[in-house]
Amino acid sequence: MKAKNIILTSILFVFINISLLYTQSSNSNDSWITGRQMVSVNLNPGYAIWGGMLLNTVVNNGVDISKLVGVNFGEVANYFNYMNAKTTSWYIPSVSYSLFVHDRIAVEAGLGFYSSTFDLVISKENTIKLLESMSSVPAGAESLIGIDTTFKSSFYYLPLTFGVKFYTEDRKFYNIFKFGLDSVFYTIDTLNGVTGVKTSHTIYDGAVYVSYEFGWSIELFPTRNWDVKPTIDISLLEIGYYFRPWHQTAYNAIYDNLGLLTSGLLDNLPIPSWDKLPEFVRTYSRIRFALFPRIGFSLRF
């Protein structure tokens, strides 16, 4: 609760001070009215894309990484030796529409779509080798294990945001206070090559958060008096708080399915359940934090 209060108080403090600053207009004319609308495109794929790349790297190079960072993965390291990971991702860049209610103040609404697919496969040949490495090969295993062990998951992420954007007098910097709704849909399918047990789960979830973001707006042709003004947008940082996170539900779903996947290969899954994670991990999972969350362009008209 302390982390929540600190973040919310900080956001409120910054919001009040910036509001007081921007209510004092530096322009005595209404020329800004000709550019009251703006469409922005965020080309940053976000963690929906980078997460898949990170998973690929960790799984396919898990043993080397564990030695490099000095972490002992225990029996899980055996899986890294015989498991193949493949991820695919695609996204539709987030698009937002802004309506200026003041020379330097705009209300904004945005929407995006992201998708990631994670496939983990232990071939039937590698399943035998895995069991041998763990000295737990059952009698007649070669004939009993006739299929691959697979874990397949598909995630679909639909972020919807509403916010208020404040620009500095020279319009080179901006601040955004956002209210976000994240819709998350995912399916998880497992097939245990040892037991033959097959599972399939489909989950619909969502999250609610508030956040603060700031960055630069670089006008490309400042000397041109065009009806449409293009700019490059780069956000440095976004920080916020999840009132309703989706991470716990996703973690539990993956944890339960991994337990079914490894049944017959491990006596106990050497990964802690959500309730057994350190308190600080569960607490700070509610914090939304991103570096360079927005890299894109805008058209003001």
Disulfide bonds with the S-S distance in Angstrom:
none
